[in-house]
């Protein structure tokens, strides 16, 4: 992997969708032990998975991992904390200002 080049990799995975009152989540586990690093992208192939309320659905799928270039990985590590802090900017005050 070079400074500007991207690599792709296909990996078998298990997708778990939970639609319960206690937990609403979607997780992807790579069955071949692949690891995702900062800046990498994952695309899971196949039709949409819908879990009825109160159930957990698990399906085996295949995913494509698009590896970030070294420059993208460095940029993601440098700016990632700032992007997470952007999500934390909220207020519970009753003041309204435009």
Secondary structure, 3 states (H helix, E strand, C coil): CCCCCCCEEEEEEEEEEEECCCCEEEEEEECCCCCCCCCCEEEECCCCCCCCCCEEEEEEEEEEEECCCHHHHHHHHHHHHHHHHHHCCCCCCCCCCC
